Amino acid sequence: MGRTAMRLWGLPLPWEWNRREPLDVAVPPDAAPPRTAGVTGRRLAPHRAETLILQGVPVVDATAAFFSIAAELDLGHAIAVADALLTTADGYPGLGPGRPLATRESIARRLAEWGRFPGSATVREALKHAREKVESPKETETRLLLVNAGMREPEIQFEVRAGRRLVARTDLAYPELKIAIEYEGDGHRRSKEQWRVDIRRQRELVAQGWIVVRLTQADLDDGGRILLESVRSAFEIRRSS
């Protein structure tokens, strides 16, 4: 339940784990929540969640985990969770087994079953903006940064091809302008093989006439100022060409 279930499922949270974070436990409505130090108990009707075994631990299903913590999330973080639930991408980092963990239809159905609850309005709004195929929470963050800055929403995981050959699958893209936006996580610099693949991909994209805007966590930490300037500059280059 709560943060504990979210972490077991590998769903993105805005807070880093620390040893003082309590263990969230769900109990039936007629049971007394535990009052043990380091444990937070919540009452949950059995029909509201499916209990599964994950990493050897009984845990509520991923959608119930999301609903149970929705009141603690702002809209951007809720969209990141919804993206993770809907993704069909195998490479999403740390995400629990099974793709997708939920569908739009299943989340909407569960919302109807749960009715009003703290954070339900946030979940409903997040579902409107959630997208399938997202491969990391940073892709979500970057997409929302662009949209909130007034730019058109980029396409997710767009495939660039030369004939039948796949040149690259870009994180975010404006295909009609041949502008690609690529988030470089720490894994890209720690892996020699991945670093070499990234260099080759960028070279091939440029050869195909694409402008590639690369970013790291530092570009998100400052509110995206330089990133937005880079993307706007790419738009200007396309308009003037």
N, C-alpha and C positions, 0 to 999 in steps of 0.2 A: 504494500500500500504506500501511497505518498512518494516521498523522495527515494525510499529504499527500493520500491518496485521499479521506479523510473531508472535507477542506476543499474539494477539487475537486467533490465531490458536494453540498456545502453542508449536510452533516449536522452537527447541533449537537455541539459539543465544550465541555468545561468550561474550556478554556484559550484565551485570546486568542492570535492569531498574533503572532509576533515574528520579527525577522530572524535570530535565532540558532536558530530551530527547524530541525532538519535535514530534508533531503529524504528521504522513505522510498521505497526502491526494492525491488521484488521480483525475485528471480532464480530460475532453475530449481534443483532440488535438487543437480544435478551441477555447478553453477557456483559460483565463489567470490564471495561478497558484496563489493561495492566497499569500498575502504578510504580513499576520498577524504574530505577534510575537508568537513564540512557535509552528508554523505550517510550514511544508515544503510541497510544492505542486509539483506534477509531472504530466506531460502529459502522458496519456495512451489511445491508440486506443481502442474503445469499444470491438472490436472482439478479443482482446488479453486476456481478463479476463471475468470471470463470477462474477457477484455481488451477494453475499449471505448475509443473516442476521445472525450474530453470536453474541451471548450475547447482542442482541437487537441493534446491530450496523451494518450498511452496510459495507461489507468488500469484497475484491477481493478473489477469490478462492486460496487455499493453494499453488498450483503450481505457479500461477502468483506472489504470495507473495515471493516465493523462487527466482524466476527469477529476481524480481525487486531489490533484495538485493545481488545477487550472486557476484557482483563485489567487495563487501566488505568482502567476506569470503575467507579464505584459503581453501585448498582442504580438510583438515581434518574436518573442521566445515561444509563444504558443504556436505560431506559424512554423517555427523550426521543428517543434515536436510533431506537428501535423505532417510536415514534409517527410520526417523520418518514418512515421507510421505508414505513409502511402508509398514510399519509395519501392521500386522494384530492382534497385541497383544492389548487386552483391557486394560492391566495394565500400558501402557506407561504413565508416570506421566504428567498430565496437558495438554495432547494433545486434540485438538478439536474433535468434534463428527464425527463418521463414521470411519470405518476401512475397507480397507486402505483409506487414503486421496487421494492417487493416485496410479497408477500402472506404471511399467516400460514402457509399451506401451503408456499409456496416456502422460507421461512425454516426451518420445521420439517424440510423435506426436506434442506436444506443442512446443518442440524445433524446429521442422521443420516449424511450423507455424510462430513462432517468428523470425526465421532466426538468423542472427548474432546480438548480443547485448552484452553490457559489462557484463562479467562473464559467457557468454555462454559456453566457453571452459571449465571452471571450473565445470559447471553443467554436461556437457557431460562426463567428467572424473569421477566426483563423482558418476554418475549413474552406471559406470562400477564396482565400488567397493561397492555399496550399497547392503544391504541384507534385506530380509524380516524377520519378527518375532522378531526383536530387541525390547527390553522392556525398554530401557533408553538410553540417550545420553552417560552415563558413560560406558555402554556396548560397544558402538561404539568406544569410546576413548580407552578402554582397548584392544579391538580387533586390532585397528590400531597400538597401542603401540607394541603389540606382533609381528605383521606383519612387521612393520618398523624396528624391531630389528632383522629381518631375520628368524623369526620362521614361521612355517606353520600356515595358517589361521585356527583358531579353529572353531568347529561347534557351532552354535547359538541355545540356548534353547534346548539342547539335553535331551531327556527323558531317565532316568535310571529306569529300571523296574526289579522287581523280579517276574518272571512269568508274570502274567497279572497285577500285582499290580504296580502302579506308586510310585517309591521311591522318586524321585526328578526330577525336570526340572532344569538343570544347566544353568547358564548364558552363559558360554563358556566352551567348553570341547574338549579334545582329546580322543574320546571314545576308540580307539584301545589301548591306554596306560592307560586308566582309570584315567585320570587327569582332575579334574574339577576346574574351576576358577570362584569364586563368588564375585560379588561386593556388599559390605554392605553399603547401604546408611543410612542417619541419621534416616530414618523411622524405620530401623531395631532395633535401640537401644532405640528409644522412645516408641515403642509399646512392652509391656510386652508379648502379645500373639505372635507377630511376632518373637521376640527374642527367645521364647521357641520353636517355629516351626523351626527356623534356627538351633538351637542346635540339635534338634531331626533329622533334615534332614542330618546334617553333620555326626552325629553318625551312621545313617543308611548307608550313602554313604561309610564311612570308613569300616563298617561291610561288605559291598559288595566288598571291595578291592580297593576302590578309594582313590587317594590322592586329598585332597581338599585344594586349595590355596585361601585364603580369602584376600580381599583387601578393603581399604577405600579410601576416597579422598586424604588422606595424602600420599598414595602410588603413586598417580598420580601427586601430586604437586611437588614431587622431581624428576620428569622425569621417574618414574617407575623403578629406579635402584634396589630397594629391591625386587619389584615384579618380575622383569625379572630374578634376581638371584634365587628367589624361584621357578619359573617355570622351569628354566634350571636345578636346583637341582632335581626337580621332574622327568625331562627327564632322568637325570643320574641314578636315582634310578631305573627307569624302564629298562634302558639299561643294568644295572648290575644285574638285578634279573632274 
